[in-house]
Amino acid sequence: MWELRHRGGCPSPGGAVAPPPREGEAAGGDHETESTSDKETDIDDRYGDLDSRTDSDIPDIPPSSDRTPEILKRALSGLSSRWKNWWIRGILTLTMISLFFLVIYMGSFMLMLLVLGIQVKCFHEIITIGYRVYRSYDLPWFRTLSWYFLLCVNYFFYGETVADYFATFVQREEQLQFLIRYHRFISFALYLKFVFQNGSCFLGFADGLCSLIVILLVTQSHLVIQNLFEGMIWFLVPISSVICNDITAYLFGFFFGRTPLIKLSPKKTWEGFIGGFFSTVVFGFIAAYVLSKYQYFVCPVEYRSDINSFVTECEPSELFQLQSYSLPTSLKAVLRQEAVSLYPFQIHSIALSTFASLIGPFGGFFASGFKRAFKIKDFANTIPGHGGIMDRFDCQYLMATFVHVYITSFIRGPNPSKVLQQLLVLQPEQQLNIYKTLKIHLIEKGILQPTLKMTFCSCTETWLKRQ
């Protein structure tokens, strides 16, 4: 343990002086004839020390360099640092929103690729921080195994998605059939490889933390894609609500902020928090009204094997059809009308916007605590004025989880398209049995009329029972 701290450049707790080297050991390192038991003890000391570090044991991470374009620096050179940062954040925010609109125009598949790219970049920023800290403890294969585990988890989740939504496409490809049939076994085998390699390298706590981060990132980004398949509106309204809350809370805090909100994020204020809440609810209500008008946004995203493409065509559900709602008595006098026409989704948007503005920011507070633990201001310097990609999407992952839970709890029923996809991959005998069972069920409910043959068989069976 003492040797590890000496090599890593980290002082011992309380500033204690390292003990003198053992007999037969040189002052600068280990003796060549060190016994096996001594090596095992040294390994236990080295990696057990990761759990007992104090704040002073964590190496300082060098601050990120300024990546602001030179043209912006020159244009804003006469402003104070406060207003310079305001303009940089504003210009880059508008640029990112414009690019986001472009990706939306390009379709669902590009949005899925965008989610995957953001997930990988967020992981890269986090693992870079971890590597800068844990390399002081001579951990071998830390980054390699971390990326390998990210690949394994993505393989599992995206394989599950392919099996659920692209069954007819898989049925045409023999190689894909094998991969899908044994998908979970292959995923488990890849995970075992990670476990064995992790054990042989003694990564311990460091890679355990990495595993937790991977599972959180991949699981929640996978939920974003699941929300997208329910309809692009379930993807856009929650994400844009978080963006709106982030922007308006910053603006209200910048111009009116006086009262600090939480110690983990000293720049956040109550004025920004409250202003962001009301602005986000109004924005979500209006955005829901506009997007509910178009099939492109409200229809579930489905894969058509005949045209080998994603489609968003359907008869909109009642959730996206105008309904008349009676107003409370107190509002009738103010608005001078008895009822209003709304899309039911607009009512759901209030719940989504409320979560985005009241609970969603706590995802950012959690990220702030993570950054404070590692003594850094931002995860990276990818976006000038904003920090890293993770700094911008820390709240989005929590929001995606809530939306998925909300859909499964209050909105989604059985998905006919998904059921049909699963039926098509069954054996012909299984499909025939399901057909017969379904036909009998529909006849019993009076939806289908029985054929003459079935009526004769039923009457014969009844007559035989009476005899």
Order of alpha helices (4+ residues) and beta strands (2+ residues): alpha-alpha-alpha-alpha-alpha-alpha-alpha-alpha-alpha-alpha-alpha-beta-beta-alpha-alpha-beta-beta-beta-alpha-beta-alpha-alpha-alpha-alpha-alpha-alpha
